[in-house]
């Protein structure tokens, strides 16, 4: 009988050891796996307006009454992303720095010619200058004092991130 008890005790020890090993594996498994939930965070920046810079003196094909000349525009992009300019609209040109009074400029901007050169890629935090041949015209109504004048043209730019 003592031998039977020993055998039974041995089996009990083996079974207990197996149970302990199994439980330990379960605890180790539970210690290495986990789940959870929460939130992440991102925030969009705010687009900055494109601006134009003085491009005077950077044209070679100048205006004369009855003729066409270059139209220069420099676009500055202060955004942290590239922008593609897709449309340009212009206002009434004003002349300054001529040989006299330049009230009637006779100057028009050929927006069709200008927009035909689009789109313009402007890099992030970058500047691009475009000189459009025959982008401006001067008719015969231009004041004599407009000789040698620089014509400033209000410009509205349309674009999007690219």
C-alpha contacts under 8 A as a table, 3 or more apart, distances in Angstrom:
res1	aa1	res2	aa2	distance
1	X	4	X	4.95
1	X	5	X	6.25
2	X	5	X	5.05
2	X	6	X	6.14
3	X	6	X	5.03
3	X	7	X	6.21
4	X	7	X	5.04
4	X	8	X	6.05
5	X	8	X	4.94
5	X	9	X	5.90
6	X	9	X	4.98
6	X	10	X	5.95
7	X	10	X	4.96
7	X	11	X	6.15
8	X	11	X	5.08
8	X	12	X	6.13
9	X	12	X	4.89
9	X	13	X	6.14
10	X	13	X	5.09
10	X	14	X	6.19
11	X	14	X	5.05
11	X	15	X	5.96
12	X	15	X	5.02
12	X	16	X	5.90
13	X	16	X	4.98
13	X	17	X	5.98
14	X	17	X	5.05
14	X	18	X	6.09
15	X	18	X	5.04
15	X	19	X	6.08
16	X	19	X	4.98
16	X	20	X	6.07
17	X	20	X	5.03
17	X	21	X	6.08
18	X	21	X	5.06
18	X	22	X	6.05
19	X	22	X	5.02
19	X	23	X	6.08
20	X	23	X	5.09
20	X	24	X	5.97
21	X	24	X	5.06
21	X	25	X	6.16
22	X	25	X	5.20
22	X	26	X	6.32
23	X	26	X	4.96
23	X	27	X	6.17
24	X	27	X	5.04
24	X	28	X	6.04
25	X	28	X	5.04
25	X	29	X	5.98
26	X	29	X	5.02
26	X	30	X	6.08
27	X	30	X	5.00
27	X	31	X	6.03
28	X	31	X	5.00
28	X	32	X	6.45
29	X	32	X	5.41
29	X	33	X	6.50
30	X	33	X	5.52
30	X	34	X	7.58
31	X	34	X	7.74
47	X	79	X	6.53
48	X	77	X	7.83
48	X	78	X	6.48
48	X	79	X	5.85
49	X	77	X	7.53
49	X	78	X	7.73
50	X	75	X	6.71
50	X	76	X	5.83
50	X	77	X	5.20
50	X	78	X	7.10
50	X	157	X	7.25
51	X	75	X	5.76
51	X	76	X	5.19
51	X	77	X	6.85
52	X	73	X	6.82
52	X	74	X	5.33
52	X	75	X	4.61
52	X	76	X	5.89
52	X	155	X	7.90
53	X	73	X	7.29
53	X	74	X	5.27
53	X	75	X	6.48
53	X	76	X	7.09
54	X	73	X	7.66
54	X	74	X	7.00
55	X	58	X	5.90
55	X	72	X	6.04
55	X	73	X	5.96
55	X	74	X	6.06
55	X	129	X	7.79
56	X	59	X	7.35
56	X	72	X	7.54
56	X	150	X	6.65
58	X	72	X	7.02
59	X	62	X	6.72
59	X	70	X	5.81
59	X	71	X	7.18
59	X	72	X	6.62
59	X	131	X	6.99
60	X	70	X	7.03
61	X	69	X	4.94
61	X	70	X	5.26
61	X	133	X	7.42
62	X	68	X	7.60
62	X	69	X	4.84
62	X	70	X	6.29
63	X	67	X	6.21
63	X	68	X	5.72
63	X	69	X	4.77
63	X	70	X	7.64
63	X	136	X	7.59
63	X	137	X	6.70
63	X	138	X	6.17
64	X	67	X	5.34
64	X	68	X	7.16
64	X	69	X	7.84
64	X	138	X	6.16
64	X	139	X	7.98
65	X	106	X	7.93
65	X	138	X	5.10
65	X	139	X	4.97
65	X	140	X	4.83
65	X	141	X	7.71
65	X	142	X	6.74
66	X	137	X	7.41
66	X	138	X	5.67
66	X	139	X	4.66
66	X	140	X	5.64
67	X	137	X	5.78
67	X	138	X	5.75
67	X	139	X	7.00
68	X	134	X	5.03
68	X	135	X	7.18
68	X	136	X	5.54
68	X	137	X	4.14
68	X	138	X	6.31
69	X	133	X	6.35
69	X	134	X	4.66
69	X	135	X	6.37
69	X	136	X	5.27
69	X	137	X	6.11
70	X	131	X	6.30
70	X	132	X	5.49
70	X	133	X	4.52
70	X	134	X	5.08
70	X	135	X	5.41
70	X	136	X	5.96
71	X	109	X	7.62
71	X	131	X	5.62
71	X	132	X	5.15
71	X	133	X	6.61
71	X	134	X	6.98
71	X	135	X	4.84
71	X	136	X	5.50
72	X	129	X	7.07
72	X	130	X	5.66
72	X	131	X	4.25
72	X	132	X	6.23
73	X	129	X	5.67
73	X	130	X	5.42
73	X	131	X	6.51
74	X	127	X	6.86
74	X	128	X	5.57
74	X	129	X	4.05
74	X	130	X	6.25
75	X	122	X	7.42
75	X	127	X	5.56
75	X	128	X	5.33
75	X	129	X	6.28
76	X	122	X	7.51
76	X	125	X	7.52
76	X	126	X	5.99
76	X	127	X	4.38
76	X	128	X	6.65
77	X	82	X	7.73
77	X	83	X	7.27
77	X	122	X	6.49
77	X	123	X	7.05
77	X	124	X	6.31
77	X	125	X	5.27
77	X	126	X	5.40
77	X	127	X	6.16
78	X	124	X	6.80
78	X	125	X	4.51
78	X	126	X	6.82
79	X	82	X	7.26
79	X	124	X	5.67
79	X	125	X	5.55
80	X	124	X	4.94
80	X	125	X	5.88
81	X	123	X	6.92
81	X	124	X	4.32
81	X	125	X	7.32
81	X	161	X	6.64
81	X	162	X	7.53
82	X	121	X	7.14
82	X	122	X	5.72
82	X	123	X	4.34
82	X	124	X	4.26
82	X	125	X	7.77
82	X	161	X	5.77
82	X	162	X	5.45
83	X	121	X	6.02
83	X	122	X	5.20
83	X	123	X	6.41
83	X	124	X	7.10
83	X	159	X	6.46
83	X	160	X	5.45
83	X	161	X	4.36
83	X	162	X	5.13
84	X	119	X	6.00
84	X	120	X	5.46
84	X	121	X	4.65
84	X	122	X	6.11
84	X	159	X	5.30
84	X	160	X	5.50
84	X	161	X	6.14
84	X	162	X	5.67
85	X	88	X	7.82
85	X	118	X	6.87
85	X	119	X	5.31
85	X	120	X	5.00
85	X	121	X	6.52
85	X	122	X	7.46
85	X	157	X	6.69
85	X	158	X	5.74
85	X	159	X	4.11
85	X	160	X	6.76
86	X	115	X	7.77
86	X	118	X	5.86
86	X	119	X	4.89
86	X	120	X	6.99
86	X	157	X	7.67
86	X	158	X	5.63
86	X	159	X	5.01
86	X	160	X	7.67
87	X	115	X	6.10
87	X	118	X	7.09
87	X	119	X	7.60
87	X	157	X	5.90
87	X	158	X	4.96
87	X	159	X	6.84
88	X	111	X	7.05
88	X	114	X	7.32
88	X	115	X	6.25
88	X	155	X	6.78
88	X	156	X	5.78
88	X	157	X	4.86
88	X	158	X	6.42
89	X	111	X	6.65
89	X	155	X	5.76
89	X	156	X	5.15
89	X	157	X	6.65
90	X	109	X	7.06
90	X	111	X	7.29
90	X	153	X	6.58
90	X	154	X	5.59
90	X	155	X	4.50
90	X	156	X	6.23
91	X	153	X	6.10
91	X	154	X	4.93
91	X	155	X	6.31
92	X	108	X	7.44
92	X	153	X	6.21
92	X	154	X	6.80
93	X	105	X	7.33
93	X	107	X	6.47
93	X	108	X	7.02
93	X	151	X	5.80
93	X	152	X	5.47
93	X	153	X	4.40
93	X	154	X	6.99
94	X	103	X	7.69
94	X	105	X	6.90
94	X	151	X	5.32
94	X	152	X	5.31
94	X	153	X	6.54
95	X	98	X	7.36
95	X	102	X	5.78
95	X	103	X	7.25
95	X	105	X	6.38
95	X	146	X	6.73
95	X	149	X	5.69
95	X	150	X	5.57
95	X	151	X	4.36
95	X	152	X	6.38
96	X	102	X	6.86
96	X	146	X	7.63
96	X	149	X	5.23
96	X	150	X	5.55
96	X	151	X	6.52
96	X	152	X	7.98
97	X	100	X	7.83
97	X	146	X	8.00
97	X	148	X	6.91
97	X	149	X	4.80
97	X	150	X	6.25
98	X	101	X	7.18
98	X	102	X	6.90
98	X	145	X	5.67
98	X	146	X	4.90
98	X	147	X	5.25
98	X	148	X	4.71
98	X	149	X	3.81
98	X	150	X	7.19
99	X	144	X	7.84
99	X	145	X	4.84
99	X	146	X	6.39
99	X	147	X	5.71
99	X	148	X	6.44
99	X	149	X	7.30
100	X	144	X	7.34
100	X	145	X	3.78
100	X	146	X	6.61
100	X	147	X	7.85
101	X	143	X	7.14
101	X	144	X	7.71
101	X	145	X	4.68
101	X	146	X	6.72
102	X	105	X	5.90
102	X	142	X	7.53
102	X	143	X	5.49
102	X	144	X	7.32
102	X	145	X	5.06
102	X	146	X	4.66
102	X	149	X	7.80
103	X	143	X	6.82
104	X	141	X	6.85
104	X	142	X	5.39
104	X	143	X	5.54
105	X	138	X	7.46
105	X	141	X	7.26
105	X	142	X	4.58
105	X	143	X	6.21
105	X	146	X	6.56
106	X	137	X	7.94
106	X	138	X	5.11
106	X	139	X	4.99
106	X	140	X	6.75
106	X	141	X	5.30
106	X	142	X	4.41
106	X	143	X	7.78
107	X	136	X	6.87
107	X	137	X	5.51
107	X	138	X	4.34
107	X	139	X	6.55
107	X	142	X	7.42
108	X	136	X	5.76
108	X	137	X	5.35
108	X	138	X	6.45
109	X	135	X	5.91
109	X	136	X	4.41
109	X	137	X	6.34
110	X	113	X	5.39
110	X	114	X	6.33
110	X	134	X	7.71
110	X	135	X	5.12
110	X	136	X	5.57
110	X	137	X	7.15
111	X	114	X	4.81
111	X	115	X	5.79
111	X	135	X	7.18
112	X	115	X	5.19
112	X	116	X	6.03
113	X	116	X	5.18
113	X	117	X	7.04
113	X	132	X	7.65
113	X	134	X	7.46
113	X	135	X	5.75
114	X	117	X	5.68
114	X	118	X	7.41
114	X	132	X	6.29
114	X	135	X	5.79
115	X	118	X	5.28
115	X	119	X	7.89
117	X	120	X	7.56
117	X	132	X	7.69
121	X	128	X	7.84
121	X	162	X	7.93
122	X	126	X	6.24
122	X	127	X	6.29
122	X	128	X	5.90
123	X	126	X	4.90
123	X	127	X	7.04
132	X	135	X	5.17
134	X	137	X	7.04
138	X	142	X	7.03
139	X	142	X	6.31
142	X	146	X	6.69
143	X	146	X	5.51
144	X	147	X	6.13
145	X	149	X	7.96
146	X	149	X	5.14
